[in-house]
Amino acid sequence: MQLKIMPKKKRLSAGRVPLILFLCQMISALDVPLDSKLLEDLVQPPTITQQSPKDYIIDPRENIVIQCEAKGKPPPSFSWTRNGTHFDIDKDPLVTMKAGSGTLVINILSEGKAETYEGVYQCTARNERGAAISNNIVVRPSRSPLWTKEKLEPITLRSGQSLVLPCRPPIGLPPAIIFWMDNSFQRLPQSERVSQGLNGDLYFSNVLPEDSREDYICYARFNHTQTIQQKQPISVKVISVDELNDTIAANLSDTEVYGAKSSRERPPTFLTPEGNASNKEELRGNVLSLECIAEGLPTPIIYWIKEDGTLPTNRTFYRNFQKTLQITQVSEADSGKYQCIAKNALGVIHHTISVTVKAAPYWIMAPQNLVLSPGEDGALNCRANGNPKPKISWLSNGVPIEIAPDDPSRKINGDTIMFSSVQERSSAVYQCNASNEYGYLLGNAFVNVLAEPPRILTSTNTLYQVIANRPALLDCAFFGSPLPSIEWFKGTKGSALHEDPYVFHENGTLEIPVAQKDSTGTYTCVAKNKLGMAKNEVHLEIKDPTRIIKQPEYAVVQRGSTVSFECKVKHDHTLIPTVTWLKDHGELPSDGRFTIDKDHLVVADVSDDDGGTYTCVANTTLDNVSASAVLSVVAPTPTPAPIYDVPNPPFDLELTDQLDKSVQLSWTPGDDNNSPITKFIIEYENAMHEAGLWHHQAEVPGTQTRAQLKLSPYVNYSFRVMAENSLGRSSPSEASEQYLTKAAEPDKNPMMVEGLGSEPDNLVITWQPLNGFESNGPGLQYKVSWRQKDGDDEWTSVIVANVSKYIVSGTPTFVPYLIKVQALNDVGFAPEPAVVMGHSGEDLPMVAPGNVHVTVVNSTLAEVHWDPVPLKSVRGHLQGYRIYYWTDQNSSKRNRRHIEKKILTFQGSKTHGMLPGLEPFSHYTLNVRVVNGKGEGPASPDRVFHTPEGVPSAPSSLKIVNPTLDSLTLEWDPPSHPNGILTEYTLKYQPINSTHELGPLVDLKIPANKTRWTLKNLNFSTRYKFYFYAQTSAGSGSQITEEAVTTVDEAGILPPDVGAGKGKEEWRKEIVNGSRSFFGLKGLMPGTAYKVRVGAEGDSGFVSSEDVFETGPAMASRQVDIATQGWFIGLMCAVALLILILLIVCFIRRNKGGKYPVKEKEDAHADPEIQPMKEDDGTFGEYSDAEDHKPLKKGSRTPSDRTVKKEDSDDSLVDYGEGVNGQFNEDGSFIGQYSGKKEKEPAEGNESSEAPSPVNAMNSFV
């Protein structure tokens, strides 16, 4: 028995509503709230009232809010799991839970990233009566990736050829919306010839010269993040036939023209989809979109048909100029073959799309909350459907029911849990999970065991006032457990009221359908159960109805006169009416000409605008009445002009020549109102079967006033006629006299005859009944006949009334039957019906497949073979075989509550199948079951097989730590998927010189148990590239690469006071105008690796990119210190005083093959202010963009004797002092000019060859 709380309602109850709905939804569905004291006293298990969607896509720019609200008594506590394990929110400072709620708020605006909190979340609400759980909420941040850089070549083609412009947008979450525009952000026009496909590509059935343009741009709009990404523009040039003269044709090579087809007319061919046939799978309830785009000249026309049926009328839509067929709210009935046809003047082509509609689980009967009293029985039902059929599993308080605490009152039977003799400890929250490969449903329903005496919740001495002759509803909202019985009494000593003339509703309400004056009085409601009794008194008063005894009358007045309308009201003396006047259903004009005097409305100085409908409305607290009158304003008029209007209706209808199946109807036309009648329309009414419904019978020309009409048997005909002219159709004429035709035997049999079993031992025969018009006579019945197809039995027949189903019981399981259904009436039988074949009901298969064996093909693929079961043991339509397979749980998964089994179904009578996607180096168990329309048969014995080792994935991470002069230390994490037993790691590395050429490769084997390795005896200040991968016995896995630099020679490190050698990264930040695309870096250290990060901040957040470069080598350490040497100071003075000697020395050194380039120095003095860098030595610190894959020039470092040569030092920024004018281009490389005078002296041995002041040179970068 279900227990109910009955609310105080004025409306009639629609059915029984369990108590739990009112409690867990906080009476949101009620007109009157429940007694607050009642809610305080009653305990109830938790109920989830609000939760985030299953697939929850969040905005990474906002805080994450995962909703979970629940109600119960006492108030529930909340906990969460993330990815199947407990989520301890106290350990994460960014995560908080709202007070009195389970809703999580993750503050990622202050710090943290949305990606960190991706995962599957589930909320549990728990109190002393049980635990309710939410759906699995999959949280993913939205993504709007950038378009991949690509170089798009211009497209040139002849007029008339077809063209497809690819879009290929980046994959975002959710998917982007695609559209094509030009660089002025104007949408490109589309037509039957040019249109956008479902994949975003732009299709041209044939091109025209006006299609030439350089700005075909595909845009991807990501609505979730409100961003739009743009593809590079595509240039298209269409050459007309006139332009292809002999000279141009001679100069154009084949590769300069897009495509090879001629521009002459040609039949259609499909651009998409390819081939003659394709397949499409869609889920129930979604929108099915089928697309066909064809090319050809002239432009093909597309139209659609369904091969095995008709397209649904109200759900079928054509988009994209008929190229896309859409069917909304698709269902399994929409499965079938759809054909698109492309046609032009030169031919027709077809493409067939086979559509299969699958279905995620959907509720047939969701579990409902159940309130029982101790000792009562009850049941929880959970019925769902889907394609494939969903699997039903139960949980108790969030725990699989197989491992939940045992309850002796509970018995599980598939999709039903039966309860018998429940006690208070039986209270719990049950979860029903219905799942298949396309989704799942999770329903919470609780069982609450309560023992409560009756309570009446309607207020005592409530007064009800009702107008006489109207229904009266007296409320008695009640509660109790067990469910109380309700009785009503009139008066303090009256007897119990009975059905006539009262109506008793299940929610306790007493209805008096027609309340009279003698219905006035006191009524008592009594609620009883075995724990007690409660009663309540209410009072009913019947009032006289309000009436308008003098109504306003229609008036015609001349312009400028006065008119008065009267409205006299009679009402119940205890009610106070209010009378208002309306004009044309709105307020009266705010004009002093309108006055209301007691029962009258007076309008003075009437104008044309005052014409209209005036309504008097009388209102009381219980009823209202109204009456209206029309005011027409006229003036003296000249001779009226001709009136053109629709015809007046025909009249004087007469029936003659009355035969069994025909009659002659004649009529007299009405006035044509100055527009000739063009035709007459005749309609009929079947007063016997469809009274009041008129159907079209015939049409005759406007010059004809009679018609011979064909009739059907046993129809009581009435006819009416309408006339039509150029202005429209007249009103119908008066109906003719009735004419009843004679009865006859049916001339057709029922359609859609089927025979299917609903149980293993029955045959359900169904058909579409004939309608009354088709019965042809009284006493319509059906003769249903059946016999086994393969037996010698005679036909068994039964005559049934006008129904649409007959069930044959006691049939053997799944036997073919021949079936026929014949119509008959009191006159006779219809013609002999067609015979159709059906089957009696199916039952579950009896036998499991035998001889199951597995052949492992490779580490991820296995082949399963089995022997088919005997067809007789299938006991139904063989749908196929189903393989269940799963991996044995390893130690890391032991605390999982159940094994996740995977299922593969092989249709038909196949006896083998492939299992793809297996995990290498794993232990698997499988069994095979046969499937029919009823379900699965028993499982075969489990078979165990093992997949061999596979190659591992790449190491999870690789980083280089603790760089020194001659060593680097590598640290790594093992592969996330070893796919076997790791045997060793392989490390390969090679140096990269200053021109980015790779040196010799060193190969090193490392034991599998290591996660750290130090490489020694490396070159100082050298970049190395590392290649690292793991190995199993199956081979080598994917590699991970990394680069690192050993530290600079200590002799070349500048003192700390100039900003080098700090031992950790110190970022310097510069703010750059957003319109600039370059920025010069100053104050850099020679011979040092730098990391550069360029970031842009806008509405969509902060986006950055990093790169690494190395400045040129510093001067030898001896050069840095010589500025403080006395001999150096003397030498510099000598150079200043003895310029002539210096010139002689330079001349001598030049003749001896020295390296001081006087010729280049003189050339440079031609423009001492600006000296552009040469192409071959203008790189910045020998660094090249990481995307530059061109061969690098061979070069060398500073010689070991520390001599600075011209070709080695021209690149050094030290030599240029403060003369730096440079910029970075968009890809990170350095471009620009260096200006300023520079003087160099040779440096050999201990001599100086640096700029005039090395200190000044360094200060230029500070």
Summary of the structure (lengths in Angstrom):
residues: 1262
radius of gyration: 46.3
end to end distance: 88.5
largest distance: 144.8
contacts: 3722
relative contact order: 0.04
helix: 9%
strand: 43%
